[in-house]
Amino acid sequence: MMGAGPVPVPARVAAANGIVINHLGDTMSQIVEQVKSMSRYVFQTESGRILGVAGPGSAAMEMAVANLVCPGCRVLSVVNGLFSSRLADMAERLDAEVIRLPVYERQSADPAQVDAYLRQYKPHVLTIVQGETSNTTWNHQLPEIARLAHEHDCMIIVDAVCTLSTMTLDMDDWTIDAVITGGQKGLSCIPGVSLVAFSQRAWQFIQGRNDSLKHWCLDARLANRFWYEKSYHYTAPVSGILALHEALRLICTETLSARFNRHQRCSQALQNGVEAMGLSLYVEQSARLTSVLGINVPGGVDAKALLKYMSQRYRVEISGSFGADIVRIGQMGEQCRAHNLFRTLHALGSSLHSMGVALDLPAGVAALESTLDAYEFAPVLPAARVG
Ligand SMILES: *Cc1c(COP(=O)(O)O)cnc(C)c1O
């Protein structure tokens, strides 16, 4: 499973997912406390309110949007592609007045442009993705954009489904009001259980709302009953929460800085391998997402046929795309292991070779290996702040 998600889960996560316990018992309440405290580390927040969601990453997106967006209020959505556009659609369904700021497909959002929109439209909420999985772009100036939103007294919702725990995201330091993640991508957990973290400012806003939310399941004040008051909202996905607990525990044990380093090393090695083999990457370095790589499909090759061949011949799954003529390889969690990289690069190169594309597979494998080696002794990234 080397596509854009779901990703492979560690054996311990799979084992935890096989257990069912009382959703309101003492064990569960201890698990919930630990999930919240480990999440605070992973999101890098001291005071953030952590809520779990039984549902896909999209349910967590909808939870953040539904609780912070009121009917009639103004929302600025920075749209890089499919997922950032989904946030705008969700706000529109809540009868918000949505202004879309389109970003050119292979570029990062520009803080100066966001600033101009903030000045002109004075939105109440800004939505943005850290990484746009659909076209593999990265909004690398997110800290600056979040700071601008804060200056304009605008709450900011960040979708970090494919990026959380793969690269730096500092919720408190960057003054982000809601961070969303799903299980099946950066966290290397199962699909179907997701997390949202709300800032203190966001939580005050939610508590101060006097209208009743359209979404009952996604009402943060109701979810708070389970996550902070040991009582019933809906039957929690106990097995999924146990799996999430284990996935978070593995992240905490590895530490964020070592994990970011592993992701950077593996992603860079794969990028170098792909290029040395003779293929090209879809996005320029500065705007390139490292957690999901977009690779241009060589002329004359049908992407669907390539994926099918790789799956059937080599048992390696990678992803196609929703628009551009690219295939996507994930570099999230367990995907970032040397043996997975060699196998994936070999499957890609050999499949293309069989389809008549001239490539230098040995050069690709050599570049992959030498990049992995070069990182072995590289300095580690700065330590995470919240311990
Ligand atoms: C995958 C993804 C989502 C949606 O997650 P689902 O679990 O499929 O609902 C949202 N945002 C980003 C950036 C993603 O990569």
The ligand as a MOL file (V3000), in Angstrom:
LIG
                    3D

  0  0  0     0  0            999 V3000
M  V30 BEGIN CTAB
M  V30 COUNTS 15 15 0 0 0
M  V30 BEGIN ATOM
M  V30 1 C -7.3450 12.0680 2.3620 0
M  V30 2 C -7.5120 13.4970 2.6900 0
M  V30 3 C -8.7250 13.9830 3.1630 0
M  V30 4 C -9.9670 13.1530 3.2770 0
M  V30 5 O -9.8310 12.0730 4.1040 0
M  V30 6 P -10.9450 10.8990 4.0330 0
M  V30 7 O -10.5740 10.0080 5.1610 0
M  V30 8 O -10.8340 10.2910 2.6930 0
M  V30 9 O -12.2550 11.5750 4.2190 0
M  V30 10 C -8.8030 15.3200 3.4530 0
M  V30 11 N -7.7560 16.1360 3.3080 0
M  V30 12 C -6.5710 15.7080 2.8580 0
M  V30 13 C -5.4430 16.6800 2.7200 0
M  V30 14 C -6.4110 14.3630 2.5410 0
M  V30 15 O -5.2220 13.9370 2.1010 0
M  V30 END ATOM
M  V30 BEGIN BOND
M  V30 1 1 1 2
M  V30 2 1 2 3
M  V30 3 2 2 14
M  V30 4 1 3 4
M  V30 5 2 3 10
M  V30 6 1 4 5
M  V30 7 1 5 6
M  V30 8 2 6 7
M  V30 9 1 6 8
M  V30 10 1 6 9
M  V30 11 1 10 11
M  V30 12 2 11 12
M  V30 13 1 12 13
M  V30 14 1 12 14
M  V30 15 1 14 15
M  V30 END BOND
M  V30 END CTAB
M  END
